[in-house]
Structures are given as structure tokens and as C-alpha cells.
Amino acid sequence: MSSPTDEQIALIRLTLEDRKMTYPDRFEQEKLLNSHKAKMLVEQVFAMLSQ
């Protein structure tokens, strides 16, 4: 899994700061954050399984 781009990092940061974009951009913002959260959880599972 690759790392997010600079633009994606900025969107994730905005979301974590609880700043919302206007629609329809908010949909993409939330979709990106959910994908990022899923990636982080998958990485945690792999780390736990490899112990």
C-alpha cells in the first residue's frame, strides 16, 4: 500500500481537525479519510499477526 499524496494528506488533516469541505468535495474528503483509516487498521492487523 502506498502513502497518501500531499493533497490527500492535506484533506486527511482537514478532516481530523473537524473542518468540512462543501459538497460534493466533502464526499471525496470523507471517502479518502475512510480509505486511510482502513489502511491503518489493515497495517495494524498485519503487525499483530507478524509478532
C-alpha positions in Angstrom: 0.0 0.0 0.0 1.4 3.4 -0.9 1.5 6.5 1.1 -1.0 9.3 0.5 -0.1 12.2 -1.7 0.5 15.7 -0.3 -3.0 16.7 -1.4 -4.5 13.6 0.3 -2.6 14.3 3.4 -4.0 17.8 3.5 -7.5 16.5 3.1 -7.0 14.0 5.9 -5.6 16.7 8.1 -8.5 19.0 7.4 -10.9 16.2 8.3 -9.1 15.3 11.5 -9.3 19.0 12.5 -13.1 18.6 12.0 -13.1 21.1 9.1 -15.5 20.1 6.5 -15.5 21.0 2.8 -18.6 21.9 0.8 -20.5 19.3 -1.2 -19.6 17.5 -3.5 -16.0 17.8 -2.3 -17.0 16.6 1.2 -17.9 13.3 -0.2 -14.4 12.8 -1.7 -12.9 14.1 1.6 -14.8 11.6 3.7 -14.2 8.7 1.2 -10.4 9.4 1.4 -10.5 9.5 5.2 -12.3 6.2 5.4 -9.8 4.6 3.0 -6.9 6.0 5.1 -8.5 4.6 8.3 -9.0 1.2 6.7 -5.4 1.2 5.5 -4.2 2.0 9.0 -6.3 -0.8 10.5 -5.0 -3.3 8.0 -1.4 -2.3 8.8 -2.2 -2.8 12.5 -3.6 -6.3 11.8 -0.5 -7.3 9.8 1.7 -6.0 12.6 -0.2 -8.1 15.1 -0.1 -11.2 13.0 3.6 -11.0 12.4 4.5 -10.9 16.1 
